[in-house]
Amino acid sequence: MTETEGPAHKKDMTRRRAVLAGGAAIIAAGIGTGVVTGASADEADGGSAGRKATGGQREECYRLTSETTEGPYYIDADKIRRDITEGKEGIPMTLRLKVIDSDTCKPVAHAAVDIWHCDALGVYSGYESMSSGGPGGGGTPPSGAPTDAPTGVPTDTPTGPPPTGGPGGGGGGHAEPTDDERYLRGTQLTDKHGYVEFRTVFPGWYQGRCVHIHAKVHVGGKMTDAGYEGGHTCHTGQFFFAESAVLDSAKIAPYSTSTTTRTTLTEDTIYDQSGVTGGLMKLSYRKNHMARGVVGSITMGVDPDGTHDGTDL
């Protein structure tokens, strides 16, 4: 699936600080001692001194977590659930997230954390007919798509600015869903300590983007029968994966069946190379047994009073 979202325009956030992600990753049942990947405190922000957290635990406070484009494949939160797999094949993943106020470093309770990502073969639910993931990278063309290659040589040179928005454009323009599938999408409310946890699968990759997970944080709203409503979006970001972990996943089916050209972390146009504050997760899994499961953790430093819906980048 092509999601050429274009370079994110990063804002100057030096007036605010965020917490270094997660400390030691939480080890889920069946994972055990193994590989840990991700930025350390020194890598993330030069080893700056942090604040003392309650309970004697040390938390390192850094800049506000990077804002990124929403991308074209967001569907408004309507699935309040912890397990978002819906039976999708892939490496089991426990995603443990914390939301804090980047000024005070205090947990943000009752915030709605909304995540979505592609499956092991690069396909987004809700947009399957637009996907280019899967074995061979071709996916399934939409009904009625032409089967013959064009002939002749074009004679006209395109004029005007390139199109923006939608699956082929930048700026995070929204594309309307093409189907009713909603796997690998979900929302959870943070507890009093600012934590949420999701059960999902390790994402795959598709043309033009490195492996990633999208996230939004909503505050000031309330739960209803229809989902989370009201309030505002104070953070729109993406989580990223160390290259070593992605290479390990690529050895395991169904990831290993994909022939889609993969974009690396350093080649990606969205990840800003800033480590944890840019969305780089801490990952933990048992060495040589990644197929049994992965734990990913990160802390998002947000401005609860700000509005960042990811459509203005």
C-alpha positions in Angstrom: 0.0 0.0 0.0 1.4 3.4 -0.9 1.2 6.0 1.8 3.5 8.7 0.6 2.7 11.1 3.4 5.6 13.5 2.7 8.2 14.9 5.2 6.7 15.9 8.5 7.2 19.6 9.3 8.6 19.4 12.8 7.7 22.1 15.3 10.0 23.8 17.7 9.0 22.1 21.0 12.0 23.1 23.1 9.8 24.8 25.7 8.3 21.5 26.7 9.7 18.2 27.8 8.7 14.5 27.6 9.5 11.3 29.5 11.9 8.8 28.1 9.9 5.8 26.9 8.9 3.1 29.2 12.0 2.3 31.2 12.6 -1.5 31.0 10.0 -3.1 28.7 7.3 -5.1 30.4 7.9 -8.8 29.6 4.7 -10.6 28.6 4.0 -14.2 29.4 5.9 -16.6 27.1 8.5 -14.0 26.0 11.1 -14.3 28.8 14.6 -12.8 28.7 15.7 -11.8 25.3 16.6 -9.0 22.9 15.9 -5.4 23.8 16.0 -2.8 21.1 15.5 0.9 21.1 17.1 4.2 22.2 18.7 4.5 25.6 18.5 7.7 27.7 21.9 8.9 26.4 20.9 8.2 22.8 17.6 10.0 23.1 18.7 13.3 24.5 22.4 13.4 25.3 21.9 11.9 28.8 20.2 14.9 30.3 19.3 14.7 33.9 15.7 13.9 34.7 13.3 14.2 37.6 12.6 11.9 40.4 9.3 10.1 40.0 7.0 9.0 42.8 7.8 5.7 44.4 11.5 6.2 44.0 11.5 5.4 40.3 13.6 7.7 38.1 11.9 9.1 35.1 13.9 11.0 32.5 12.1 14.0 31.1 12.7 15.2 27.5 11.1 17.2 24.8 7.5 17.0 23.7 6.8 13.9 21.6 7.0 14.7 17.8 3.8 15.4 16.0 3.4 13.7 12.6 0.9 13.6 9.8 -2.3 11.7 10.3 -1.9 9.9 7.0 -4.7 8.9 4.6 -5.9 5.8 6.4 -7.3 7.0 9.7 -10.8 5.9 10.7 -12.4 7.8 13.6 -12.3 5.9 16.9 -15.2 3.5 17.2 -13.6 0.3 18.5 -13.1 0.5 22.2 -11.1 -2.6 22.9 -7.7 -4.0 24.0 -7.4 -6.9 21.5 -7.4 -5.5 18.0 -6.1 -8.6 16.1 -9.4 -10.0 14.9 -7.5 -13.2 14.1 -4.9 -11.6 11.8 -1.8 -13.7 11.3 1.5 -12.3 12.5 3.9 -12.1 15.4 1.9 -11.5 18.6 2.7 -8.1 20.0 1.8 -6.5 23.4 1.8 -2.7 23.0 2.2 -0.9 26.3 1.9 2.9 26.1 2.0 5.7 28.7 0.7 9.2 28.3 2.1 12.1 30.4 1.8 15.8 30.5 5.1 17.0 29.0 5.2 20.1 31.3 4.6 18.3 34.6 5.6 14.8 33.7 2.4 13.7 35.5 0.3 10.9 34.0 -2.7 11.9 31.9 -5.6 9.7 33.1 -8.8 9.0 31.1 -7.2 10.0 27.8 -8.3 8.0 24.7 -5.4 6.4 22.9 -6.3 5.5 19.4 -3.9 3.3 17.3 -4.0 1.8 13.8 -1.5 0.0 11.5 -1.2 -2.3 8.6 -1.1 -6.1 8.8 1.9 -8.4 8.3 1.7 -7.9 4.6 1.2 -4.2 4.5 -2.6 -4.0 4.2 -4.8 -1.6 6.1 -8.3 -2.6 7.2 -10.9 -0.3 5.6 -8.7 0.2 2.6 -8.0 -3.3 1.3 -8.8 -2.5 -2.3 -6.2 0.3 -2.3 -3.5 -2.0 -0.8 -0.3 -2.9 -2.5 1.0 -5.3 0.2 1.1 -9.0 0.2 3.3 -11.6 -1.7 4.8 -10.0 -4.8 3.8 -6.5 -3.5 0.9 -6.3 -5.9 -2.0 -7.0 -3.7 -5.5 -7.4 -5.2 -6.4 -4.8 -7.8 -9.8 -3.1 -7.3 -12.7 -4.4 -9.3 -12.8 -3.1 -12.8 -9.1 -2.1 -12.9 -7.5 -2.1 -16.3 -5.3 -5.1 -17.1 -3.5 -3.8 -20.2 -0.4 -1.7 -20.0 -0.7 1.7 -21.7 0.8 2.1 -25.2 2.5 5.0 -26.8 4.6 7.8 -25.3 2.9 10.7 -23.6 3.6 14.0 -25.3 2.5 16.6 -22.7 4.4 17.8 -19.7 2.3 18.0 -16.5 1.7 21.6 -15.4 0.8 23.1 -12.0 1.6 21.9 -8.5 1.6 18.1 -7.7 -1.7 16.8 -6.1 -1.8 16.6 -2.4 -3.9 14.5 0.0 -5.2 11.0 -0.4 -3.2 7.8 -0.8 -0.8 9.2 -3.4 -0.3 12.6 -2.0 1.5 14.3 0.9 0.1 16.3 3.8 -1.9 13.5 5.3 -5.0 14.0 3.2 -7.8 11.6 4.2 -9.0 8.8 2.0 -12.5 7.5 2.4 -12.7 3.8 3.5 -13.3 1.3 0.8 -14.6 -1.6 3.0 -16.1 -2.4 6.4 -13.0 -4.2 7.9 -11.6 -2.7 11.1 -8.8 -5.1 12.2 -5.7 -3.7 13.8 -7.6 -0.6 14.9 -8.7 0.2 18.4 -9.0 2.7 21.3 -8.4 2.4 25.0 -8.7 4.9 27.9 -5.6 5.4 30.0 -5.7 4.4 33.7 -4.8 6.6 36.6 -1.2 6.0 35.9 -1.5 7.0 32.3 -1.2 3.5 30.9 -3.0 1.6 28.1 -2.2 -1.8 26.7 -3.1 -3.3 23.3 -2.8 -6.8 21.9 -1.9 -6.7 18.3 0.5 -8.1 15.8 3.9 -6.8 14.7 3.2 -4.6 11.6 4.6 -5.4 8.2 5.7 -2.9 5.5 4.5 -1.5 2.3 5.9 0.7 -0.5 7.5 4.0 0.6 7.3 3.7 4.4 9.3 2.0 7.1 7.5 -0.2 9.7 5.3 2.0 11.9 2.1 2.3 14.0 -0.1 5.4 14.0 -1.4 6.9 17.2 -3.7 9.7 18.4 -4.3 10.9 21.9 -7.7 12.5 22.6 -8.6 14.4 25.9 -11.7 16.1 27.2 -14.2 13.8 25.7 -16.3 10.9 27.1 -17.2 7.3 26.5 -20.6 6.7 24.8 -22.3 3.7 23.2 -20.9 4.9 19.9 -17.3 5.2 21.2 -15.3 8.1 22.4 -16.8 11.4 21.6 -16.1 15.1 22.2 -12.9 16.7 23.5 -10.0 17.3 21.2 -6.9 15.6 19.8 -3.8 16.7 21.6 -1.3 14.4 19.9 -1.0 12.7 16.5 2.1 10.6 16.1 3.7 7.4 14.9 5.7 4.6 16.6 8.8 3.3 14.9 10.8 0.0 15.1 14.6 -0.6 15.3 16.0 -2.0 12.1 17.3 -5.0 13.8 13.9 -6.0 15.0 12.4 -5.5 11.5 15.1 -7.7 10.0 14.3 -10.4 12.6 10.6 -10.2 11.7 11.4 -10.6 8.0 12.7 -14.1 8.7 9.3 -15.3 9.9 6.1 -16.1 7.9 4.0 -14.4 6.7 6.5 -11.4 6.7 9.0 -13.6 4.9 6.6 -14.1 1.9 6.5 -10.4 1.1 8.6 -9.2 -1.8 7.6 -5.5 -1.4 10.7 -3.3 -1.3 11.2 -2.2 2.2 12.0 1.3 3.3 14.5 1.5 6.3 14.2 3.7 9.3 16.9 6.0 8.1 15.3 6.3 4.7 11.8 7.1 6.0 10.4 10.6 5.3 8.3 10.8 8.4 10.6 9.5 11.2 12.7 12.5 12.3 15.7 10.5 13.6 15.2 11.9 17.2 15.0 8.6 19.0 12.3 8.2 21.7 10.9 11.7 21.3 10.4 10.9 17.6 8.5 7.8 18.3 11.2 5.1 18.5 9.9 2.2 20.6 11.7 0.0 23.1 11.1 -3.6 22.0 11.7 -6.8 23.9 11.5 -10.4 22.6 13.3 -13.7 23.2 16.4 -14.1 21.1 15.8 -16.4 18.1 12.2 -16.9 19.2 10.6 -13.7 18.0 7.7 -15.6 16.6 6.5 -16.2 20.2 5.9 -12.6 20.8 7.2 -9.0 21.2 6.6 -6.4 23.8 6.8 -2.7 22.7 6.7 0.2 25.1 6.9 4.0 24.9 5.8 7.1 26.8 4.2 9.9 24.9 4.7 13.4 26.2 1.7 15.5 25.2 0.3 19.0 25.7 -3.2 18.3 27.0 -4.2 21.9 26.1 -2.8 21.8 22.6 -4.6 20.6 19.5 -2.7 18.4 17.0 -4.9 16.4 14.7 -2.2 15.7 12.2 -4.0 17.2 9.2 -2.1 20.5 9.2 1.5 19.1 8.7 
